[in-house]
Each structure stands twice: as C-alpha cells, then as structure tokens.
Amino acid sequence: MSTTTQRPTAADNRTAGKAARVLGDRRLPVLVTAVLFLVMYGIGLSRYQNYGFAEAQVFLNLFIDNSYLLVAAVGATFVILSGGIDLSVGSVIGFTTMFTAWLVERQGLPIVVVIPMALAVGAFGGFLMGYVIQNFEIQPFIVTLAGLFLFRGLCLVISKESISIGDSSVSSMAQTQVSLGGAFLSIGAIVALVVLAAAFYVLHYTRFGRRVYAIGGNEQSALLMGLPQGGTKIAVYTVSGFCSALAGLLFTLYIQSGDPLHATGMELDAIAAVVIGGTLLTGGSGYVIGTLFGVLVLGLIKSLIQFEGTLSSWWTKIATGVLLCTFILIQRAMTSRKKAVAGGT
C-alpha cells in the first residue's frame, strides 16, 4: 500500500505568504488597537445614546481625564522602545505633586517658578537612573525599582499628609479651557497633545529617534554600527523622568493637591498603555501614536463602566489585564514569525 505526500499548491503558498506578511507588519498591533477603540466607542454610542455618550465633550473628556497618563506613557514609550523598563514613573509623579504643593503652599513660591524646578528634578532623577544602568551595567528593572522606592520615600519626607493647593494661579490654570465649538479641552490636554506631537517627530524624524529604535532592535548590531549607545540609553531615561515630572504637574492641576499616595501603581498603567498601543516589550518596534490609542482605550473602559453604572471600578483592572494578555500574545506571534523568517533566510 503506497502513500502519497500532498505538496502545497500555489494558492496555499500565496495564502501562507499573505499571512506571514500580515503577522510581520509592525503596524499590525497599532491597527488592532485603533480598531478596538473604534469598536468600543461604537458600542458606547449604541448602548448609551440616551445618556449623552454621543456628545463631543464626552470624547474630549478622554483626553482631559487622561492627559497625565498620556504624558507618562509617552516617556515610557521611549524607554521600552530602547529595550528597557521604568518602574519609577508613578513615584516620580507622586513626588512631583508633593514637591509642587509644598513649594507653593508652604514656601510661598509662585507656580511659574516651581514648574521648571519640578521638571529639572524629574529629568535629573531619570538621568541618574540611566547613568547607573549604563555605566554599572545593572538591569533597568532593579535600578528603576530603587528609584520607585526613593521617590516614594521622598514624598513622605516632605509630608506624611496631603497638602491641598489653594493658590489662585494654580486654580486659574486648572480651570482654563480652550474652546472647540460647543466643547473644550483643558490646559493639561493641550500640553499632552503637544508632548505627543513632539515625541512623534523626535522618534521618526531625528537621529536620536533612529538610535532608540536601533538599540532596542539589536543592541549588539547598534554597537557595531558605532551608534552612541551609552548616551542614548541615558537620554531615554532622562526623557522618561522629564515626562513623569510633567505628568505629575498635570496631575497636580487635575487634583489640585499633593499626597504621598498619589499615582501609586501608575507606572503599570503607563506600561500597559504602551504595550496595548503595540510597542514590543523587547524593544525596537512600536509607534508613539499607538501609545495614544492605548491610553484612549484605557480611558474609554473607565467611561463605559461609569455610563453602565452597575459595575465596580475594579472591572477596569480586569479589562486592562485581559487586553494586556491579548496584546502580549499578538506580540509573541509577531516575534515568532520574525524568528522563523530569520531562520529561513
């Protein structure tokens, strides 16, 4: 009894080739996130049309309520693209709220003087962590974890209790609105969009951005190409520290207080937004515009739960966990495909 081996047909080869090209496309995770956002928003429009969900202000509130998270996630995008991780984001945000509130309320400094001081402290903290990571060859996880404890401890050094901000200039900045027809954006949302645009330009149209992608894609190859690896690594953590401090300032305007427990765990929200936005945790692949969609998806989950009214806020964490696992699986499929292609060649 003879057996015959069926060879793949030309149609099968074309189908396999198309599937391989789709999985190998770096834009796939961003497109998936964008489609997910549109589907979720469409569900909200159909389910809560009688509750004002279709109003333009509800959509713009996604930017207003998540402006600080967007800025923090943009900074985390730089780090993750380079193949690193930053666990100090939430603590730097919390420290910035305490530092700002203490200087404004207890020391009587004007907010225009405090803002550059807070940004300088955040950037310097990121610089120190990047310097230690690069020059002492310590894993980013360990160094930034130390930064997490350091900045959270500094919050308690300033004050163990919350500090409310009653300064009129801070209140004026927090209440300033930029009119967009029948809706508006806050100053924080405008700042976040400007930071997003600047990050997009830096990552895609400058030498520094290309170095970040090169180091994250293959550090040894980047080193052989003569790229300034050390300076780039230190720079991405400096950018992350600066963005975290800026996010802390926006969070201060949003809450108008400083508290040692502010932004606890927000570094995980920032990382989740970056991953859901399609940036590979291994580095070298991703788009900052994807981070925007990641933040919008997380913000939309909160809005849908609020409009539903019967669900606990903990469902936000559950939905985030499910999405995070899904996008990690997508990343795994893409990475496996790249390895298969590399092995075939």
C-alpha positions, 0 to 999 in steps of 0.5 A, a space after each residue: 500500500 503506497 502513500 502519497 505526500 500532498 505538496 502545497 499548491 500555489 494558492 496555499 503558498 500565496 495564502 501562507 505568504 499573505 499571512 506571514 506578511 500580515 503577522 510581520 507588519 509592525 503596524 499590525 498591533 497599532 491597527 488592532 488597537 485603533 480598531 478596538 477603540 473604534 469598536 468600543 466607542 461604537 458600542 458606547 454610542 449604541 448602548 448609551 445614546 440616551 445618556 449623552 455618550 454621543 456628545 463631543 465633550 464626552 470624547 474630549 473628556 478622554 483626553 482631559 481625564 487622561 492627559 497625565 497618563 498620556 504624558 507618562 506613557 509617552 516617556 515610557 514609550 521611549 524607554 521600552 522602545 530602547 529595550 528597557 523598563 521604568 518602574 519609577 514613573 508613578 513615584 516620580 509623579 507622586 513626588 512631583 505633586 508633593 514637591 509642587 504643593 509644598 513649594 507653593 503652599 508652604 514656601 510661598 513660591 509662585 507656580 511659574 517658578 516651581 514648574 521648571 524646578 519640578 521638571 529639572 528634578 524629574 529629568 535629573 532623577 531619570 538621568 541618574 537612573 540611566 547613568 547607573 544602568 549604563 555605566 554599572 551595567 545593572 538591569 533597568 528593572 532593579 535600578 528603576 525599582 530603587 528609584 520607585 522606592 526613593 521617590 516614594 520615600 521622598 514624598 513622605 519626607 516632605 509630608 506624611 499628609 496631603 497638602 491641598 493647593 489653594 493658590 489662585 494661579 494654580 486654580 486659574 490654570 486648572 480651570 482654563 479651557 480652550 474652546 472647540 465649538 460647543 466643547 473644550 479641552 483643558 490646559 493639561 490636554 493641550 500640553 499632552 497633545 503637544 508632548 505627543 506631537 513632539 515625541 512623534 517627530 523626535 522618534 521618526 524624524 531625528 537621529 536620536 529617534 533612529 538610535 532608540 529604535 536601533 538599540 532596542 532592535 539589536 543592541 549588539 548590531 547598534 554597537 557595531 554600527 558605532 551608534 552612541 549607545 551609552 548616551 542614548 540609553 541615558 537620554 531615554 531615561 532622562 526623557 522618561 523622568 522629564 515626562 513623569 515630572 510633567 505628568 505629575 504637574 498635570 496631575 497636580 492641576 487635575 487634583 489640585 493637591 499633593 499626597 504621598 499616595 498619589 499615582 501609586 501603581 501608575 507606572 503599570 498603567 503607563 506600561 500597559 498603555 504602551 504595550 496595548 498601543 503595540 510597542 514590543 516589550 523587547 524593544 525596537 518596534 512600536 509607534 508613539 501614536 499607538 501609545 495614544 490609542 492605548 491610553 484612549 482605550 484605557 480611558 474609554 473602559 473607565 467611561 463605559 463602566 461609569 455610563 453602565 453604572 452597575 459595575 465596580 471600578 475594579 472591572 477596569 483592572 480586569 479589562 486592562 489585564 485581559 487586553 494586556 494578555 491579548 496584546 502580549 500574545 499578538 506580540 509573541 506571534 509577531 516575534 515568532 514569525 520574525 524568528 522563523 523568517 530569520 531562520 529561513 533566510 
